[in-house]
């Protein structure tokens, strides 16, 4: 098994946080029936921004730095 690079661990952590924020919004919306909480929406937007930046860096540098490729080798 190959070691996971820290940037992949960061991406996984951000994805987990994003899912938690979406679940929090769903839970509040399902029980209260009120508008979405702006604090959670702001948190979700920040997490998505960070996740997008990390994904772009992985795409831009993964092959050059030996992190692997998005395409499977033939």
NORQUI-V92636 format. One record per pair of residues at least 24 apart in sequence whose ideal C-beta (glycine too) atoms are under 10 Angstrom apart, sorted by sequence separation. I is the first residue (numbers start at 1). J is the second residue. D is the distance in Angstrom with one decimal. If there is no record, write none. Layout:
BEGIN
((I,J,D) (I,J,D))
END
This chain:
BEGIN
((20,44,9.5) (21,45,9.2) (18,43,9.4) (21,46,9.3) (22,47,9.5) (17,43,8.4) (18,44,6.7) (21,47,6.0) (22,48,10.0) (17,44,9.0) (20,47,8.9) (21,48,8.9) (18,46,10.0) (19,47,9.6) (17,46,9.6) (18,47,4.8) (17,47,5.2) (18,48,6.3) (16,47,9.7) (17,48,9.9) (15,47,8.9) (18,50,9.2) (14,47,5.9) (17,50,8.8) (18,51,6.2) (13,47,9.9) (14,48,8.6) (17,51,8.5) (14,49,9.8) (14,50,5.6) (15,51,6.6) (13,50,9.9) (14,51,4.3) (13,51,9.6) (14,52,9.4) (11,50,9.5) (14,53,9.4) (15,54,9.5) (10,50,8.6) (11,51,6.9) (14,54,6.3) (15,55,9.7) (10,51,9.2) (13,54,9.6) (14,55,9.1) (12,54,9.9) (11,54,5.0) (10,54,5.8) (11,55,6.7) (8,54,9.1) (11,57,9.4) (7,54,6.5) (10,57,9.7) (11,58,6.7) (7,55,9.8) (10,58,9.5) (7,57,6.8) (8,58,7.4) (7,58,6.1) (5,58,8.9) (7,61,8.6) (8,62,9.4) (7,62,8.8) (5,62,8.9) (7,65,9.0) (8,67,7.3) (5,65,8.1) (7,67,7.2) (8,68,9.1) (5,66,8.6) (5,67,5.3) (4,67,9.6) (5,68,8.8) (2,67,10.0) (2,68,8.4))
END
